[in-house]
Amino acid sequence: MPLHPEAVEAIRIAGDLPADLPPSRLRAVYSESRLRLLAEKPAVAITYELAIPTDYGPLPCRFYRPTKDPAPCPVMVYYHGGGFMLGTLELYDTTCRRLAVKSGCAVLSVGYRLAPETQFPGAVEDAYAAALWASRNAGRLGIDSRRLVLAGDSAGGNLAAVVSQMAQDGGELPVALQILIYPMTDMSRQYPSHERNASGYMLTTKALHWFIDNYVPDPADRLDPRASPILRLDLKGQPPALVISAEFDPLADECAAYADRLAAANVRVRHVCFAGMIH
């Protein structure tokens, strides 16, 4: 179908994300364009910032609780998008507030380390450390660790999928659900949508390649399932998954391919592709 009117308006306002800019300038451009598109922030009952202790230093996070009801509630550990190079807790404040209000879950937004200053697998290490800390500190946060959801968009969707796999392997982090919003699932090869939706839809294939080059500069590392979760040999036993994709997205085909692999492994999965929409 044709582009949705909201997608047309977003493209008019923000345009394509440029590639090959110095990281500091790219982050500024991304922040400016994202701020122009954000909806009004909804109120949440409780929100505060915290620093999670990790082997790699304090990890900045922001916690949201939709109500003051002290009863343990589900928690969504959220990893922001931005190609592993962009994004901040503040830029995703509106998103996480809306998720908390709409879902009734507490939300832990994770400020993982960014490339090129920290390359693969730094973001993965932070992502796993944050989820494990949340599970182990359920009483402190007032959450139910048995109802822990891993979620993220784009690069964050990649991290949610990877941490779901690591959680299965480690056996110390129960995951009830993974929500993968147009996730990057395969850095090792090209898909038809990379060419079909290469430009004109905000995220370009050129920018996508630039992100990968900065986050995983060694092509051999792109074969690691911690970078390309679709390359895990066996997906049996993965937590249920909701995979969300967009028709006019360079990542559309690899999102569908990952959902298909989960389904083939008898994982409960629902794949929703939003027609006419962009990344």
Order of alpha helices (4+ residues) and beta strands (2+ residues): alpha-alpha-beta-beta-beta-alpha-beta-alpha-alpha-beta-alpha-beta-alpha-alpha-beta-alpha-beta
